[in-house]
């Protein structure tokens, strides 16, 4: 299935290990661009797209099929910034570009500790970052030309990333 020709704004995926700054950049991007911000975790909770709770990692278990059904209409219209740690289960047709944020492990550990994550959850997320689980999942699920890795350690990098994504968004609108 191809992307809808009626869309006038792109769909952007912001993915990355928890603590890499996805929500920060996605919210700011939505504010600056006027695109719709979608926090997948919040949608999953409010639309009852959870299939239980993982006690060890202290998080809900996502029902991916229910979530995709829930988001299909809004995604087909375009103009969305989707914020979630993984992206490989979303339909390829949804996204025009995928950005995977990466953070230095020491910085990431500090951020997750400050969030109050338990040791098991910190270990799982640091391992995910070390082994590039989210980046590799994106590369395996989407055309390589739309998957971009962005460093997300500092405020300067955040600003640079925002500028880069906003420039891309404007270019997409001109070309479509």
ZIHUDA-V648814 format. One record per residue. N is the residue number from 1. RES is the residue in one letter. D_CENTER is the distance of its C-alpha to the mean C-alpha in Angstrom with 1 decimal. Layout:
((N & RES & D_CENTER) (N & RES & D_CENTER))
//
This chain:
((1 & X & 22.0) (2 & X & 21.3) (3 & X & 19.2) (4 & X & 21.2) (5 & X & 23.5) (6 & X & 23.7) (7 & X & 20.3) (8 & X & 20.9) (9 & X & 17.4) (10 & X & 14.4) (11 & X & 11.2) (12 & X & 8.2) (13 & X & 4.8) (14 & X & 2.9) (15 & X & 2.8) (16 & X & 6.1) (17 & X & 9.1) (18 & X & 9.9) (19 & X & 11.7) (20 & X & 10.2) (21 & X & 9.7) (22 & X & 6.2) (23 & X & 8.1) (24 & X & 11.0) (25 & X & 9.8) (26 & X & 8.0) (27 & X & 11.2) (28 & X & 13.5) (29 & X & 12.3) (30 & X & 12.9) (31 & X & 16.2) (32 & X & 17.3) (33 & X & 16.5) (34 & X & 17.4) (35 & X & 14.5) (36 & X & 13.4) (37 & X & 10.7) (38 & X & 9.3) (39 & X & 8.4) (40 & X & 8.4) (41 & X & 10.6) (42 & X & 12.9) (43 & X & 13.4) (44 & X & 14.1) (45 & X & 16.6) (46 & X & 18.3) (47 & X & 18.6) (48 & X & 19.8) (49 & X & 17.4) (50 & X & 18.0) (51 & X & 20.5) (52 & X & 21.9) (53 & X & 21.1) (54 & X & 20.8) (55 & X & 23.5) (56 & X & 23.1) (57 & X & 19.4) (58 & X & 19.9) (59 & X & 17.0) (60 & X & 17.0) (61 & X & 17.0) (62 & X & 14.8) (63 & X & 16.9) (64 & X & 14.6) (65 & X & 17.4) (66 & X & 18.0) (67 & X & 14.5) (68 & X & 14.5) (69 & X & 18.0) (70 & X & 16.9) (71 & X & 14.3) (72 & X & 16.4) (73 & X & 18.6) (74 & X & 16.2) (75 & X & 14.0) (76 & X & 17.3) (77 & X & 18.3) (78 & X & 15.6) (79 & X & 14.6) (80 & X & 11.2) (81 & X & 8.0) (82 & X & 5.5) (83 & X & 3.6) (84 & X & 3.8) (85 & X & 5.3) (86 & X & 6.5) (87 & X & 6.7) (88 & X & 10.4) (89 & X & 11.9) (90 & X & 10.7) (91 & X & 13.7) (92 & X & 13.8) (93 & X & 15.5) (94 & X & 12.7) (95 & X & 10.9) (96 & X & 12.9) (97 & X & 10.7) (98 & X & 7.7) (99 & X & 7.2) (100 & X & 7.0) (101 & X & 8.4) (102 & X & 11.6) (103 & X & 14.1) (104 & X & 17.8) (105 & X & 18.7) (106 & X & 21.3) (107 & X & 19.1) (108 & X & 16.4) (109 & X & 19.4) (110 & X & 20.7) (111 & X & 17.5) (112 & X & 17.3) (113 & X & 21.0) (114 & X & 21.0) (115 & X & 18.7) (116 & X & 21.4) (117 & X & 19.7) (118 & X & 22.6) (119 & X & 23.6) (120 & X & 22.4) (121 & X & 18.8) (122 & X & 18.9) (123 & X & 20.5) (124 & X & 18.0) (125 & X & 15.0) (126 & X & 17.1) (127 & X & 18.2) (128 & X & 14.8) (129 & X & 14.3) (130 & X & 17.9) (131 & X & 17.7) (132 & X & 14.4) (133 & X & 13.4) (134 & X & 9.7) (135 & X & 10.9) (136 & X & 13.8) (137 & X & 12.1) (138 & X & 10.2) (139 & X & 13.6) (140 & X & 15.5) (141 & X & 13.7) (142 & X & 13.5) (143 & X & 16.3) (144 & X & 16.4) (145 & X & 17.0) (146 & X & 13.6) (147 & X & 11.6) (148 & X & 11.8) (149 & X & 11.7) (150 & X & 12.0) (151 & X & 14.0) (152 & X & 13.1) (153 & X & 16.4) (154 & X & 18.3) (155 & X & 18.5) (156 & X & 19.9) (157 & X & 16.9) (158 & X & 14.7) (159 & X & 17.2) (160 & X & 17.4) (161 & X & 13.7) (162 & X & 14.0) (163 & X & 17.2) (164 & X & 16.0) (165 & X & 13.2) (166 & X & 15.8) (167 & X & 18.4) (168 & X & 16.5) (169 & X & 16.0) (170 & X & 19.7) (171 & X & 20.7) (172 & X & 18.9) (173 & X & 20.8) (174 & X & 24.0) (175 & X & 23.8) (176 & X & 23.1))
//
